[in-house]
């Protein structure tokens, strides 16, 4: 009798065990899409403004932007593709190897050094267009950030340079932010000296960067939505 009872229990346990293992297998196979999900990788192509010139690493543009996005619940990683002193030509020269296989979106913040050097706006336009051509060819969403020119080189130069950003954004269907420095202007045409800028008057300090992030962050969230 004991033998018969033990055999029945063993059969019942064996059937339950097989079902339990099958259930575990189903759950396990469904986990990678959730547990092992990779963050959205975005390359920020730019110059010293992107690179974080003059600031401790964690206070630079890219780390502050990444921290802000993560605080908003975004699963994202921002690659710092900023090179101090770079022009639009420099960005064009390195766009191919910047867009590694894992990059899913691109931020372009270039033009400041073109302005400082008085480079022909037509050349700057061609360079940024070439960058967008590469991104478009790889089906990557882009956020293009404008860098309006001051009036140093005259109204014609300013008009031509300022126009290249919105026109290229429309042509390529990119997201667009008109002025990188807009949050620092406080309703005027000049940024308050010392409040948001480093002593060189060109690069934002950590406070200035945080103000810029408040403006650009939501635009990058829109970029993330396009990349998903």
PyMOL commands that place a pseudoatom at each C-alpha (Angstrom):
pseudoatom trace, name=CA, resn=UNK, resi=1, chain=A, elem=C, hetatm=0, pos=[0.000, 0.000, 0.000]
pseudoatom trace, name=CA, resn=UNK, resi=2, chain=A, elem=C, hetatm=0, pos=[2.792, 2.394, 0.925]
pseudoatom trace, name=CA, resn=UNK, resi=3, chain=A, elem=C, hetatm=0, pos=[4.540, 1.614, -2.334]
pseudoatom trace, name=CA, resn=UNK, resi=4, chain=A, elem=C, hetatm=0, pos=[1.412, 2.370, -4.356]
pseudoatom trace, name=CA, resn=UNK, resi=5, chain=A, elem=C, hetatm=0, pos=[0.839, 5.646, -2.455]
pseudoatom trace, name=CA, resn=UNK, resi=6, chain=A, elem=C, hetatm=0, pos=[4.452, 6.746, -2.909]
pseudoatom trace, name=CA, resn=UNK, resi=7, chain=A, elem=C, hetatm=0, pos=[4.268, 6.018, -6.620]
pseudoatom trace, name=CA, resn=UNK, resi=8, chain=A, elem=C, hetatm=0, pos=[1.089, 8.121, -7.001]
pseudoatom trace, name=CA, resn=UNK, resi=9, chain=A, elem=C, hetatm=0, pos=[2.661, 11.056, -5.177]
pseudoatom trace, name=CA, resn=UNK, resi=10, chain=A, elem=C, hetatm=0, pos=[5.785, 10.789, -7.278]
pseudoatom trace, name=CA, resn=UNK, resi=11, chain=A, elem=C, hetatm=0, pos=[3.723, 10.863, -10.498]
pseudoatom trace, name=CA, resn=UNK, resi=12, chain=A, elem=C, hetatm=0, pos=[1.726, 13.849, -9.261]
pseudoatom trace, name=CA, resn=UNK, resi=13, chain=A, elem=C, hetatm=0, pos=[4.885, 15.705, -8.240]
pseudoatom trace, name=CA, resn=UNK, resi=14, chain=A, elem=C, hetatm=0, pos=[6.536, 14.858, -11.546]
pseudoatom trace, name=CA, resn=UNK, resi=15, chain=A, elem=C, hetatm=0, pos=[3.618, 16.284, -13.538]
pseudoatom trace, name=CA, resn=UNK, resi=16, chain=A, elem=C, hetatm=0, pos=[3.564, 19.421, -11.384]
pseudoatom trace, name=CA, resn=UNK, resi=17, chain=A, elem=C, hetatm=0, pos=[7.319, 19.774, -11.659]
pseudoatom trace, name=CA, resn=UNK, resi=18, chain=A, elem=C, hetatm=0, pos=[7.210, 19.622, -15.443]
pseudoatom trace, name=CA, resn=UNK, resi=19, chain=A, elem=C, hetatm=0, pos=[4.489, 22.272, -15.576]
pseudoatom trace, name=CA, resn=UNK, resi=20, chain=A, elem=C, hetatm=0, pos=[6.365, 24.451, -13.102]
pseudoatom trace, name=CA, resn=UNK, resi=21, chain=A, elem=C, hetatm=0, pos=[9.549, 24.230, -15.170]
pseudoatom trace, name=CA, resn=UNK, resi=22, chain=A, elem=C, hetatm=0, pos=[7.631, 25.101, -18.313]
pseudoatom trace, name=CA, resn=UNK, resi=23, chain=A, elem=C, hetatm=0, pos=[6.129, 28.155, -16.591]
pseudoatom trace, name=CA, resn=UNK, resi=24, chain=A, elem=C, hetatm=0, pos=[9.543, 29.287, -15.383]
pseudoatom trace, name=CA, resn=UNK, resi=25, chain=A, elem=C, hetatm=0, pos=[10.933, 28.899, -18.896]
pseudoatom trace, name=CA, resn=UNK, resi=26, chain=A, elem=C, hetatm=0, pos=[8.152, 31.062, -20.362]
pseudoatom trace, name=CA, resn=UNK, resi=27, chain=A, elem=C, hetatm=0, pos=[8.751, 33.784, -17.772]
pseudoatom trace, name=CA, resn=UNK, resi=28, chain=A, elem=C, hetatm=0, pos=[12.504, 33.654, -18.272]
pseudoatom trace, name=CA, resn=UNK, resi=29, chain=A, elem=C, hetatm=0, pos=[12.214, 33.957, -22.037]
pseudoatom trace, name=CA, resn=UNK, resi=30, chain=A, elem=C, hetatm=0, pos=[10.027, 37.029, -21.661]
pseudoatom trace, name=CA, resn=UNK, resi=31, chain=A, elem=C, hetatm=0, pos=[12.495, 38.815, -19.365]
pseudoatom trace, name=CA, resn=UNK, resi=32, chain=A, elem=C, hetatm=0, pos=[15.232, 39.995, -21.790]
pseudoatom trace, name=CA, resn=UNK, resi=33, chain=A, elem=C, hetatm=0, pos=[12.965, 42.567, -23.437]
pseudoatom trace, name=CA, resn=UNK, resi=34, chain=A, elem=C, hetatm=0, pos=[12.397, 44.184, -20.039]
pseudoatom trace, name=CA, resn=UNK, resi=35, chain=A, elem=C, hetatm=0, pos=[15.331, 43.439, -17.787]
pseudoatom trace, name=CA, resn=UNK, resi=36, chain=A, elem=C, hetatm=0, pos=[18.021, 43.545, -20.443]
pseudoatom trace, name=CA, resn=UNK, resi=37, chain=A, elem=C, hetatm=0, pos=[16.675, 46.566, -22.345]
pseudoatom trace, name=CA, resn=UNK, resi=38, chain=A, elem=C, hetatm=0, pos=[19.506, 48.836, -23.492]
pseudoatom trace, name=CA, resn=UNK, resi=39, chain=A, elem=C, hetatm=0, pos=[19.445, 52.607, -22.988]
pseudoatom trace, name=CA, resn=UNK, resi=40, chain=A, elem=C, hetatm=0, pos=[18.931, 54.930, -25.939]
pseudoatom trace, name=CA, resn=UNK, resi=41, chain=A, elem=C, hetatm=0, pos=[22.385, 56.098, -27.075]
pseudoatom trace, name=CA, resn=UNK, resi=42, chain=A, elem=C, hetatm=0, pos=[22.662, 59.664, -28.366]
pseudoatom trace, name=CA, resn=UNK, resi=43, chain=A, elem=C, hetatm=0, pos=[25.811, 61.273, -29.761]
pseudoatom trace, name=CA, resn=UNK, resi=44, chain=A, elem=C, hetatm=0, pos=[26.247, 64.991, -29.036]
pseudoatom trace, name=CA, resn=UNK, resi=45, chain=A, elem=C, hetatm=0, pos=[28.395, 66.351, -31.879]
pseudoatom trace, name=CA, resn=UNK, resi=46, chain=A, elem=C, hetatm=0, pos=[29.846, 69.745, -31.079]
pseudoatom trace, name=CA, resn=UNK, resi=47, chain=A, elem=C, hetatm=0, pos=[32.756, 71.917, -30.028]
pseudoatom trace, name=CA, resn=UNK, resi=48, chain=A, elem=C, hetatm=0, pos=[33.979, 73.154, -26.629]
pseudoatom trace, name=CA, resn=UNK, resi=49, chain=A, elem=C, hetatm=0, pos=[30.423, 74.037, -25.573]
pseudoatom trace, name=CA, resn=UNK, resi=50, chain=A, elem=C, hetatm=0, pos=[29.495, 70.376, -25.857]
pseudoatom trace, name=CA, resn=UNK, resi=51, chain=A, elem=C, hetatm=0, pos=[32.855, 69.107, -24.619]
pseudoatom trace, name=CA, resn=UNK, resi=52, chain=A, elem=C, hetatm=0, pos=[32.524, 71.054, -21.343]
pseudoatom trace, name=CA, resn=UNK, resi=53, chain=A, elem=C, hetatm=0, pos=[35.493, 73.390, -21.628]
pseudoatom trace, name=CA, resn=UNK, resi=54, chain=A, elem=C, hetatm=0, pos=[36.688, 74.911, -18.339]
pseudoatom trace, name=CA, resn=UNK, resi=55, chain=A, elem=C, hetatm=0, pos=[34.367, 72.849, -16.138]
pseudoatom trace, name=CA, resn=UNK, resi=56, chain=A, elem=C, hetatm=0, pos=[34.782, 69.785, -13.905]
pseudoatom trace, name=CA, resn=UNK, resi=57, chain=A, elem=C, hetatm=0, pos=[33.626, 66.743, -15.847]
pseudoatom trace, name=CA, resn=UNK, resi=58, chain=A, elem=C, hetatm=0, pos=[30.304, 66.308, -14.005]
pseudoatom trace, name=CA, resn=UNK, resi=59, chain=A, elem=C, hetatm=0, pos=[29.402, 69.967, -14.517]
pseudoatom trace, name=CA, resn=UNK, resi=60, chain=A, elem=C, hetatm=0, pos=[29.810, 69.925, -18.297]
pseudoatom trace, name=CA, resn=UNK, resi=61, chain=A, elem=C, hetatm=0, pos=[27.010, 69.967, -20.838]
pseudoatom trace, name=CA, resn=UNK, resi=62, chain=A, elem=C, hetatm=0, pos=[26.833, 66.244, -21.581]
pseudoatom trace, name=CA, resn=UNK, resi=63, chain=A, elem=C, hetatm=0, pos=[26.905, 64.956, -17.963]
pseudoatom trace, name=CA, resn=UNK, resi=64, chain=A, elem=C, hetatm=0, pos=[24.355, 67.563, -16.865]
pseudoatom trace, name=CA, resn=UNK, resi=65, chain=A, elem=C, hetatm=0, pos=[22.090, 66.714, -19.795]
pseudoatom trace, name=CA, resn=UNK, resi=66, chain=A, elem=C, hetatm=0, pos=[22.328, 62.982, -19.124]
pseudoatom trace, name=CA, resn=UNK, resi=67, chain=A, elem=C, hetatm=0, pos=[21.634, 63.476, -15.404]
pseudoatom trace, name=CA, resn=UNK, resi=68, chain=A, elem=C, hetatm=0, pos=[18.619, 65.679, -16.193]
pseudoatom trace, name=CA, resn=UNK, resi=69, chain=A, elem=C, hetatm=0, pos=[17.161, 63.124, -18.583]
pseudoatom trace, name=CA, resn=UNK, resi=70, chain=A, elem=C, hetatm=0, pos=[17.668, 60.245, -16.161]
pseudoatom trace, name=CA, resn=UNK, resi=71, chain=A, elem=C, hetatm=0, pos=[15.965, 62.314, -13.435]
pseudoatom trace, name=CA, resn=UNK, resi=72, chain=A, elem=C, hetatm=0, pos=[12.982, 62.594, -15.807]
pseudoatom trace, name=CA, resn=UNK, resi=73, chain=A, elem=C, hetatm=0, pos=[12.851, 58.820, -16.054]
pseudoatom trace, name=CA, resn=UNK, resi=74, chain=A, elem=C, hetatm=0, pos=[14.611, 58.430, -19.391]
pseudoatom trace, name=CA, resn=UNK, resi=75, chain=A, elem=C, hetatm=0, pos=[16.851, 55.412, -19.988]
pseudoatom trace, name=CA, resn=UNK, resi=76, chain=A, elem=C, hetatm=0, pos=[19.555, 57.155, -21.986]
pseudoatom trace, name=CA, resn=UNK, resi=77, chain=A, elem=C, hetatm=0, pos=[23.286, 57.498, -22.495]
pseudoatom trace, name=CA, resn=UNK, resi=78, chain=A, elem=C, hetatm=0, pos=[24.795, 60.629, -24.071]
pseudoatom trace, name=CA, resn=UNK, resi=79, chain=A, elem=C, hetatm=0, pos=[28.123, 60.283, -25.869]
pseudoatom trace, name=CA, resn=UNK, resi=80, chain=A, elem=C, hetatm=0, pos=[30.340, 63.350, -25.580]
pseudoatom trace, name=CA, resn=UNK, resi=81, chain=A, elem=C, hetatm=0, pos=[31.426, 63.994, -29.179]
pseudoatom trace, name=CA, resn=UNK, resi=82, chain=A, elem=C, hetatm=0, pos=[32.477, 67.575, -28.453]
pseudoatom trace, name=CA, resn=UNK, resi=83, chain=A, elem=C, hetatm=0, pos=[35.947, 68.691, -29.542]
pseudoatom trace, name=CA, resn=UNK, resi=84, chain=A, elem=C, hetatm=0, pos=[37.258, 72.023, -28.309]
pseudoatom trace, name=CA, resn=UNK, resi=85, chain=A, elem=C, hetatm=0, pos=[37.966, 74.423, -31.175]
pseudoatom trace, name=CA, resn=UNK, resi=86, chain=A, elem=C, hetatm=0, pos=[36.059, 72.359, -33.716]
pseudoatom trace, name=CA, resn=UNK, resi=87, chain=A, elem=C, hetatm=0, pos=[34.310, 74.030, -36.646]
pseudoatom trace, name=CA, resn=UNK, resi=88, chain=A, elem=C, hetatm=0, pos=[31.489, 72.658, -38.759]
pseudoatom trace, name=CA, resn=UNK, resi=89, chain=A, elem=C, hetatm=0, pos=[34.203, 71.318, -41.080]
pseudoatom trace, name=CA, resn=UNK, resi=90, chain=A, elem=C, hetatm=0, pos=[35.724, 69.396, -38.179]
pseudoatom trace, name=CA, resn=UNK, resi=91, chain=A, elem=C, hetatm=0, pos=[32.348, 67.935, -37.289]
pseudoatom trace, name=CA, resn=UNK, resi=92, chain=A, elem=C, hetatm=0, pos=[31.837, 66.936, -40.899]
pseudoatom trace, name=CA, resn=UNK, resi=93, chain=A, elem=C, hetatm=0, pos=[35.241, 65.228, -40.973]
pseudoatom trace, name=CA, resn=UNK, resi=94, chain=A, elem=C, hetatm=0, pos=[34.487, 62.994, -37.991]
pseudoatom trace, name=CA, resn=UNK, resi=95, chain=A, elem=C, hetatm=0, pos=[30.761, 62.323, -38.305]
pseudoatom trace, name=CA, resn=UNK, resi=96, chain=A, elem=C, hetatm=0, pos=[31.231, 58.875, -39.879]
pseudoatom trace, name=CA, resn=UNK, resi=97, chain=A, elem=C, hetatm=0, pos=[33.254, 57.443, -36.995]
pseudoatom trace, name=CA, resn=UNK, resi=98, chain=A, elem=C, hetatm=0, pos=[31.220, 59.342, -34.398]
pseudoatom trace, name=CA, resn=UNK, resi=99, chain=A, elem=C, hetatm=0, pos=[28.085, 57.465, -35.440]
pseudoatom trace, name=CA, resn=UNK, resi=100, chain=A, elem=C, hetatm=0, pos=[29.098, 54.033, -34.196]
pseudoatom trace, name=CA, resn=UNK, resi=101, chain=A, elem=C, hetatm=0, pos=[26.703, 51.110, -34.590]
pseudoatom trace, name=CA, resn=UNK, resi=102, chain=A, elem=C, hetatm=0, pos=[25.132, 51.690, -31.158]
pseudoatom trace, name=CA, resn=UNK, resi=103, chain=A, elem=C, hetatm=0, pos=[24.210, 55.357, -31.722]
pseudoatom trace, name=CA, resn=UNK, resi=104, chain=A, elem=C, hetatm=0, pos=[20.459, 55.809, -32.177]
pseudoatom trace, name=CA, resn=UNK, resi=105, chain=A, elem=C, hetatm=0, pos=[20.129, 59.609, -32.389]
pseudoatom trace, name=CA, resn=UNK, resi=106, chain=A, elem=C, hetatm=0, pos=[22.258, 62.709, -32.927]
pseudoatom trace, name=CA, resn=UNK, resi=107, chain=A, elem=C, hetatm=0, pos=[22.469, 66.212, -31.445]
pseudoatom trace, name=CA, resn=UNK, resi=108, chain=A, elem=C, hetatm=0, pos=[24.367, 68.764, -33.555]
pseudoatom trace, name=CA, resn=UNK, resi=109, chain=A, elem=C, hetatm=0, pos=[25.695, 71.891, -31.793]
pseudoatom trace, name=CA, resn=UNK, resi=110, chain=A, elem=C, hetatm=0, pos=[28.222, 73.435, -34.161]
pseudoatom trace, name=CA, resn=UNK, resi=111, chain=A, elem=C, hetatm=0, pos=[28.941, 76.824, -35.683]
pseudoatom trace, name=CA, resn=UNK, resi=112, chain=A, elem=C, hetatm=0, pos=[30.346, 78.911, -32.841]
pseudoatom trace, name=CA, resn=UNK, resi=113, chain=A, elem=C, hetatm=0, pos=[33.928, 78.611, -34.028]
pseudoatom trace, name=CA, resn=UNK, resi=114, chain=A, elem=C, hetatm=0, pos=[32.889, 79.292, -37.618]
pseudoatom trace, name=CA, resn=UNK, resi=115, chain=A, elem=C, hetatm=0, pos=[31.486, 82.597, -36.386]
pseudoatom trace, name=CA, resn=UNK, resi=116, chain=A, elem=C, hetatm=0, pos=[34.634, 83.442, -34.411]
pseudoatom trace, name=CA, resn=UNK, resi=117, chain=A, elem=C, hetatm=0, pos=[36.718, 82.845, -37.538]
pseudoatom trace, name=CA, resn=UNK, resi=118, chain=A, elem=C, hetatm=0, pos=[34.353, 84.647, -39.894]
pseudoatom trace, name=CA, resn=UNK, resi=119, chain=A, elem=C, hetatm=0, pos=[33.923, 81.549, -42.062]
pseudoatom trace, name=CA, resn=UNK, resi=120, chain=A, elem=C, hetatm=0, pos=[31.621, 81.983, -45.049]
pseudoatom trace, name=CA, resn=UNK, resi=121, chain=A, elem=C, hetatm=0, pos=[28.083, 80.937, -44.006]
pseudoatom trace, name=CA, resn=UNK, resi=122, chain=A, elem=C, hetatm=0, pos=[27.790, 79.028, -47.289]
pseudoatom trace, name=CA, resn=UNK, resi=123, chain=A, elem=C, hetatm=0, pos=[30.661, 76.773, -46.181]
pseudoatom trace, name=CA, resn=UNK, resi=124, chain=A, elem=C, hetatm=0, pos=[29.110, 76.263, -42.743]
pseudoatom trace, name=CA, resn=UNK, resi=125, chain=A, elem=C, hetatm=0, pos=[25.784, 75.403, -44.371]
pseudoatom trace, name=CA, resn=UNK, resi=126, chain=A, elem=C, hetatm=0, pos=[27.430, 72.837, -46.657]
pseudoatom trace, name=CA, resn=UNK, resi=127, chain=A, elem=C, hetatm=0, pos=[29.231, 71.223, -43.734]
pseudoatom trace, name=CA, resn=UNK, resi=128, chain=A, elem=C, hetatm=0, pos=[26.138, 70.883, -41.549]
pseudoatom trace, name=CA, resn=UNK, resi=129, chain=A, elem=C, hetatm=0, pos=[24.162, 69.618, -44.552]
pseudoatom trace, name=CA, resn=UNK, resi=130, chain=A, elem=C, hetatm=0, pos=[26.812, 66.933, -45.068]
pseudoatom trace, name=CA, resn=UNK, resi=131, chain=A, elem=C, hetatm=0, pos=[26.502, 65.912, -41.394]
pseudoatom trace, name=CA, resn=UNK, resi=132, chain=A, elem=C, hetatm=0, pos=[22.734, 65.655, -41.767]
pseudoatom trace, name=CA, resn=UNK, resi=133, chain=A, elem=C, hetatm=0, pos=[23.146, 63.661, -44.971]
pseudoatom trace, name=CA, resn=UNK, resi=134, chain=A, elem=C, hetatm=0, pos=[25.102, 61.019, -43.051]
pseudoatom trace, name=CA, resn=UNK, resi=135, chain=A, elem=C, hetatm=0, pos=[22.567, 60.914, -40.209]
pseudoatom trace, name=CA, resn=UNK, resi=136, chain=A, elem=C, hetatm=0, pos=[19.676, 60.710, -42.664]
pseudoatom trace, name=CA, resn=UNK, resi=137, chain=A, elem=C, hetatm=0, pos=[21.411, 57.928, -44.555]
pseudoatom trace, name=CA, resn=UNK, resi=138, chain=A, elem=C, hetatm=0, pos=[21.530, 55.944, -41.327]
pseudoatom trace, name=CA, resn=UNK, resi=139, chain=A, elem=C, hetatm=0, pos=[17.910, 56.807, -40.502]
pseudoatom trace, name=CA, resn=UNK, resi=140, chain=A, elem=C, hetatm=0, pos=[18.888, 58.554, -37.273]
pseudoatom trace, name=CA, resn=UNK, resi=141, chain=A, elem=C, hetatm=0, pos=[16.696, 61.300, -35.772]
pseudoatom trace, name=CA, resn=UNK, resi=142, chain=A, elem=C, hetatm=0, pos=[18.523, 64.593, -35.241]
pseudoatom trace, name=CA, resn=UNK, resi=143, chain=A, elem=C, hetatm=0, pos=[18.199, 67.632, -33.012]
pseudoatom trace, name=CA, resn=UNK, resi=144, chain=A, elem=C, hetatm=0, pos=[19.848, 70.635, -34.669]
pseudoatom trace, name=CA, resn=UNK, resi=145, chain=A, elem=C, hetatm=0, pos=[20.772, 73.468, -32.298]
pseudoatom trace, name=CA, resn=UNK, resi=146, chain=A, elem=C, hetatm=0, pos=[21.312, 76.944, -33.699]
pseudoatom trace, name=CA, resn=UNK, resi=147, chain=A, elem=C, hetatm=0, pos=[24.198, 79.266, -32.939]
pseudoatom trace, name=CA, resn=UNK, resi=148, chain=A, elem=C, hetatm=0, pos=[23.102, 82.773, -33.998]
pseudoatom trace, name=CA, resn=UNK, resi=149, chain=A, elem=C, hetatm=0, pos=[25.873, 85.093, -35.137]
pseudoatom trace, name=CA, resn=UNK, resi=150, chain=A, elem=C, hetatm=0, pos=[26.541, 88.472, -33.499]
pseudoatom trace, name=CA, resn=UNK, resi=151, chain=A, elem=C, hetatm=0, pos=[26.642, 91.578, -35.658]
pseudoatom trace, name=CA, resn=UNK, resi=152, chain=A, elem=C, hetatm=0, pos=[30.457, 91.792, -35.766]
pseudoatom trace, name=CA, resn=UNK, resi=153, chain=A, elem=C, hetatm=0, pos=[30.668, 90.880, -39.456]
pseudoatom trace, name=CA, resn=UNK, resi=154, chain=A, elem=C, hetatm=0, pos=[27.715, 92.994, -40.516]
pseudoatom trace, name=CA, resn=UNK, resi=155, chain=A, elem=C, hetatm=0, pos=[23.983, 92.391, -40.967]
pseudoatom trace, name=CA, resn=UNK, resi=156, chain=A, elem=C, hetatm=0, pos=[24.352, 90.421, -44.211]
pseudoatom trace, name=CA, resn=UNK, resi=157, chain=A, elem=C, hetatm=0, pos=[26.709, 87.876, -42.630]
pseudoatom trace, name=CA, resn=UNK, resi=158, chain=A, elem=C, hetatm=0, pos=[24.441, 87.540, -39.604]
pseudoatom trace, name=CA, resn=UNK, resi=159, chain=A, elem=C, hetatm=0, pos=[21.322, 87.061, -41.707]
pseudoatom trace, name=CA, resn=UNK, resi=160, chain=A, elem=C, hetatm=0, pos=[22.975, 84.406, -43.874]
pseudoatom trace, name=CA, resn=UNK, resi=161, chain=A, elem=C, hetatm=0, pos=[24.457, 82.524, -40.932]
pseudoatom trace, name=CA, resn=UNK, resi=162, chain=A, elem=C, hetatm=0, pos=[21.325, 82.624, -38.786]
pseudoatom trace, name=CA, resn=UNK, resi=163, chain=A, elem=C, hetatm=0, pos=[19.168, 81.379, -41.671]
pseudoatom trace, name=CA, resn=UNK, resi=164, chain=A, elem=C, hetatm=0, pos=[21.129, 78.204, -42.308]
pseudoatom trace, name=CA, resn=UNK, resi=165, chain=A, elem=C, hetatm=0, pos=[19.855, 76.422, -39.168]
pseudoatom trace, name=CA, resn=UNK, resi=166, chain=A, elem=C, hetatm=0, pos=[16.083, 76.718, -39.601]
pseudoatom trace, name=CA, resn=UNK, resi=167, chain=A, elem=C, hetatm=0, pos=[16.349, 76.123, -43.334]
pseudoatom trace, name=CA, resn=UNK, resi=168, chain=A, elem=C, hetatm=0, pos=[18.389, 72.934, -42.907]
pseudoatom trace, name=CA, resn=UNK, resi=169, chain=A, elem=C, hetatm=0, pos=[16.118, 71.755, -40.080]
pseudoatom trace, name=CA, resn=UNK, resi=170, chain=A, elem=C, hetatm=0, pos=[13.115, 72.124, -42.385]
pseudoatom trace, name=CA, resn=UNK, resi=171, chain=A, elem=C, hetatm=0, pos=[14.850, 70.497, -45.339]
pseudoatom trace, name=CA, resn=UNK, resi=172, chain=A, elem=C, hetatm=0, pos=[15.955, 67.436, -43.364]
pseudoatom trace, name=CA, resn=UNK, resi=173, chain=A, elem=C, hetatm=0, pos=[12.980, 67.226, -41.030]
pseudoatom trace, name=CA, resn=UNK, resi=174, chain=A, elem=C, hetatm=0, pos=[15.068, 67.481, -37.871]
pseudoatom trace, name=CA, resn=UNK, resi=175, chain=A, elem=C, hetatm=0, pos=[14.049, 68.728, -34.464]
pseudoatom trace, name=CA, resn=UNK, resi=176, chain=A, elem=C, hetatm=0, pos=[15.262, 72.294, -34.068]
pseudoatom trace, name=CA, resn=UNK, resi=177, chain=A, elem=C, hetatm=0, pos=[16.271, 74.611, -31.239]
pseudoatom trace, name=CA, resn=UNK, resi=178, chain=A, elem=C, hetatm=0, pos=[16.958, 78.149, -32.440]
pseudoatom trace, name=CA, resn=UNK, resi=179, chain=A, elem=C, hetatm=0, pos=[19.562, 79.397, -29.954]
pseudoatom trace, name=CA, resn=UNK, resi=180, chain=A, elem=C, hetatm=0, pos=[21.817, 77.408, -27.628]
pseudoatom trace, name=CA, resn=UNK, resi=181, chain=A, elem=C, hetatm=0, pos=[22.317, 80.478, -25.421]
pseudoatom trace, name=CA, resn=UNK, resi=182, chain=A, elem=C, hetatm=0, pos=[18.670, 81.600, -25.303]
pseudoatom trace, name=CA, resn=UNK, resi=183, chain=A, elem=C, hetatm=0, pos=[18.102, 80.715, -21.608]
pseudoatom trace, name=CA, resn=UNK, resi=184, chain=A, elem=C, hetatm=0, pos=[20.975, 82.992, -20.580]
pseudoatom trace, name=CA, resn=UNK, resi=185, chain=A, elem=C, hetatm=0, pos=[19.794, 86.145, -22.343]
pseudoatom trace, name=CA, resn=UNK, resi=186, chain=A, elem=C, hetatm=0, pos=[17.091, 87.071, -19.811]
pseudoatom trace, name=CA, resn=UNK, resi=187, chain=A, elem=C, hetatm=0, pos=[15.122, 89.089, -22.341]
pseudoatom trace, name=CA, resn=UNK, resi=188, chain=A, elem=C, hetatm=0, pos=[18.096, 91.071, -23.648]
pseudoatom trace, name=CA, resn=UNK, resi=189, chain=A, elem=C, hetatm=0, pos=[20.528, 90.582, -26.503]
pseudoatom trace, name=CA, resn=UNK, resi=190, chain=A, elem=C, hetatm=0, pos=[23.504, 90.086, -24.181]
pseudoatom trace, name=CA, resn=UNK, resi=191, chain=A, elem=C, hetatm=0, pos=[24.198, 87.498, -21.503]
pseudoatom trace, name=CA, resn=UNK, resi=192, chain=A, elem=C, hetatm=0, pos=[24.736, 89.056, -18.051]
pseudoatom trace, name=CA, resn=UNK, resi=193, chain=A, elem=C, hetatm=0, pos=[28.496, 89.088, -17.425]
pseudoatom trace, name=CA, resn=UNK, resi=194, chain=A, elem=C, hetatm=0, pos=[29.658, 86.725, -14.697]
pseudoatom trace, name=CA, resn=UNK, resi=195, chain=A, elem=C, hetatm=0, pos=[26.255, 85.323, -13.859]
pseudoatom trace, name=CA, resn=UNK, resi=196, chain=A, elem=C, hetatm=0, pos=[26.148, 82.494, -16.349]
pseudoatom trace, name=CA, resn=UNK, resi=197, chain=A, elem=C, hetatm=0, pos=[29.511, 82.678, -18.127]
pseudoatom trace, name=CA, resn=UNK, resi=198, chain=A, elem=C, hetatm=0, pos=[33.102, 81.826, -17.371]
pseudoatom trace, name=CA, resn=UNK, resi=199, chain=A, elem=C, hetatm=0, pos=[35.654, 84.628, -17.307]
pseudoatom trace, name=CA, resn=UNK, resi=200, chain=A, elem=C, hetatm=0, pos=[36.388, 84.218, -21.036]
pseudoatom trace, name=CA, resn=UNK, resi=201, chain=A, elem=C, hetatm=0, pos=[32.851, 85.410, -21.814]
pseudoatom trace, name=CA, resn=UNK, resi=202, chain=A, elem=C, hetatm=0, pos=[32.432, 82.594, -24.346]
pseudoatom trace, name=CA, resn=UNK, resi=203, chain=A, elem=C, hetatm=0, pos=[31.737, 79.435, -22.378]
pseudoatom trace, name=CA, resn=UNK, resi=204, chain=A, elem=C, hetatm=0, pos=[28.931, 79.007, -19.836]
pseudoatom trace, name=CA, resn=UNK, resi=205, chain=A, elem=C, hetatm=0, pos=[29.747, 78.183, -16.241]
pseudoatom trace, name=CA, resn=UNK, resi=206, chain=A, elem=C, hetatm=0, pos=[28.037, 75.304, -14.426]
pseudoatom trace, name=CA, resn=UNK, resi=207, chain=A, elem=C, hetatm=0, pos=[25.019, 77.479, -13.594]
pseudoatom trace, name=CA, resn=UNK, resi=208, chain=A, elem=C, hetatm=0, pos=[24.755, 78.600, -17.193]
pseudoatom trace, name=CA, resn=UNK, resi=209, chain=A, elem=C, hetatm=0, pos=[24.901, 75.018, -18.404]
pseudoatom trace, name=CA, resn=UNK, resi=210, chain=A, elem=C, hetatm=0, pos=[22.106, 74.018, -16.024]
pseudoatom trace, name=CA, resn=UNK, resi=211, chain=A, elem=C, hetatm=0, pos=[19.948, 76.829, -17.447]
pseudoatom trace, name=CA, resn=UNK, resi=212, chain=A, elem=C, hetatm=0, pos=[20.648, 75.641, -20.985]
pseudoatom trace, name=CA, resn=UNK, resi=213, chain=A, elem=C, hetatm=0, pos=[19.750, 72.074, -20.000]
pseudoatom trace, name=CA, resn=UNK, resi=214, chain=A, elem=C, hetatm=0, pos=[16.331, 73.240, -18.804]
pseudoatom trace, name=CA, resn=UNK, resi=215, chain=A, elem=C, hetatm=0, pos=[15.648, 74.436, -22.357]
pseudoatom trace, name=CA, resn=UNK, resi=216, chain=A, elem=C, hetatm=0, pos=[17.265, 71.679, -24.370]
pseudoatom trace, name=CA, resn=UNK, resi=217, chain=A, elem=C, hetatm=0, pos=[16.251, 68.762, -22.127]
pseudoatom trace, name=CA, resn=UNK, resi=218, chain=A, elem=C, hetatm=0, pos=[12.611, 68.559, -23.297]
pseudoatom trace, name=CA, resn=UNK, resi=219, chain=A, elem=C, hetatm=0, pos=[13.789, 68.733, -26.924]
pseudoatom trace, name=CA, resn=UNK, resi=220, chain=A, elem=C, hetatm=0, pos=[16.085, 65.772, -26.306]
pseudoatom trace, name=CA, resn=UNK, resi=221, chain=A, elem=C, hetatm=0, pos=[13.135, 63.919, -24.793]
pseudoatom trace, name=CA, resn=UNK, resi=222, chain=A, elem=C, hetatm=0, pos=[11.342, 64.444, -28.104]
pseudoatom trace, name=CA, resn=UNK, resi=223, chain=A, elem=C, hetatm=0, pos=[14.464, 63.118, -29.847]
pseudoatom trace, name=CA, resn=UNK, resi=224, chain=A, elem=C, hetatm=0, pos=[14.366, 60.020, -27.643]
pseudoatom trace, name=CA, resn=UNK, resi=225, chain=A, elem=C, hetatm=0, pos=[10.740, 59.420, -28.640]
pseudoatom trace, name=CA, resn=UNK, resi=226, chain=A, elem=C, hetatm=0, pos=[11.765, 59.516, -32.308]
pseudoatom trace, name=CA, resn=UNK, resi=227, chain=A, elem=C, hetatm=0, pos=[14.595, 57.064, -31.644]
pseudoatom trace, name=CA, resn=UNK, resi=228, chain=A, elem=C, hetatm=0, pos=[12.422, 54.482, -29.882]
for i in range(1, 228): cmd.bond("trace and resi %d" % i, "trace and resi %d" % (i + 1))
show_as sticks, trace
zoom trace
